[in-house]
């Protein structure tokens, strides 16, 4: 079980690990929420395939909802945008390749938080 303080610390650390462009700008709350929604989605898909992670899709969703409430961002909109992007990727790449990509991304999400 993650405490609210732990959640805020996790989010702050996660936003620090997000690769920044050469201009090194801060991410907007919408960008951070979209990254969290992406992790929630890919981890959920990977879990449905039998993969296990240190941080479940439920954890990611809870963090997304908490972060969204704190920053006035729509969690539902972010999830909808991420799901639409992955549906498009599946059409472009094909289902198997898109699924492999989601598994890679899910492992990446888990690794982002592993050192905290």
C-alpha positions in Angstrom: 0.0 0.0 0.0 1.4 3.4 -1.0 0.9 6.4 1.2 -0.1 9.8 -0.2 3.4 11.1 0.7 5.0 8.1 -1.0 2.8 8.8 -4.1 3.9 12.4 -4.2 7.5 11.5 -3.8 7.2 8.8 -6.5 5.6 11.3 -8.9 8.3 13.9 -8.2 11.1 11.3 -8.8 9.4 10.0 -11.9 9.1 13.4 -13.5 12.8 13.9 -12.8 13.6 10.7 -14.7 11.7 11.6 -17.8 14.1 12.4 -20.6 14.0 16.1 -21.5 14.8 17.6 -24.8 18.1 19.5 -25.3 16.4 22.7 -24.2 15.7 20.9 -20.8 12.3 22.3 -20.1 9.9 21.3 -17.3 7.1 19.0 -18.3 3.5 20.3 -18.0 1.1 18.6 -15.8 -0.7 17.2 -18.9 2.6 15.7 -20.2 3.3 14.0 -16.9 -0.3 12.8 -16.6 0.0 11.4 -20.1 3.2 9.6 -19.3 1.5 8.1 -16.2 -1.5 7.1 -18.2 0.8 5.5 -20.7 2.4 3.4 -18.0 -1.0 2.5 -16.5 -2.2 1.3 -19.9 0.9 -0.7 -21.0 1.3 -2.3 -17.5 -2.4 -3.3 -17.6 -1.9 -4.9 -21.1 1.3 -6.7 -19.9 -0.4 -7.9 -16.8 -3.2 -9.4 -18.9 -0.5 -11.4 -20.6 0.8 -12.8 -17.4 3.7 -10.4 -16.7 4.2 -9.2 -13.1 5.7 -5.9 -12.1 6.8 -4.2 -8.9 4.2 -1.5 -9.6 0.8 -2.7 -10.8 -1.5 -1.0 -13.3 -3.7 -0.3 -10.3 -0.8 1.6 -8.6 -0.2 3.6 -11.8 -3.9 4.4 -12.1 -4.1 5.5 -8.5 -1.1 7.8 -8.9 -2.6 9.2 -12.1 -5.9 10.0 -10.4 -4.1 11.6 -7.4 -1.8 13.6 -9.6 -4.6 14.7 -11.9 -6.8 15.9 -9.0 -3.8 17.8 -7.6 -3.0 19.5 -10.9 -6.4 20.0 -12.4 -5.9 17.5 -15.3 -8.4 15.1 -16.6 -7.2 11.5 -15.9 -9.9 10.1 -18.2 -8.9 12.3 -21.1 -5.2 11.2 -20.7 -6.2 7.6 -20.7 -8.4 8.1 -23.7 -5.6 9.7 -25.6 -3.1 6.9 -24.7 -5.6 4.2 -25.7 -6.2 5.9 -29.1 -2.5 6.2 -29.7 -2.0 2.4 -29.0 -5.0 1.5 -31.2 -3.3 3.5 -34.0 0.1 1.8 -33.3 -1.6 -1.6 -33.5 -3.0 -0.7 -37.0 0.3 0.6 -38.2 2.7 -1.9 -36.7 0.4 -4.9 -36.5 -0.9 -6.5 -33.3 2.1 -8.6 -32.4 4.7 -5.9 -32.8 2.5 -3.4 -31.0 2.1 -5.9 -28.1 5.9 -6.4 -27.9 6.3 -2.6 -27.8 3.8 -2.4 -25.0 5.7 -5.1 -23.0 9.0 -3.2 -23.5 7.3 0.1 -22.4 5.8 -1.6 -19.3 9.3 -2.9 -18.2 10.6 0.6 -18.8 7.9 2.1 -16.5 8.8 -0.4 -13.8 12.5 0.4 -14.1 11.9 4.1 -13.8 10.6 3.6 -10.3 12.9 0.6 -9.3 15.6 2.8 -7.8 13.4 4.9 -5.5 
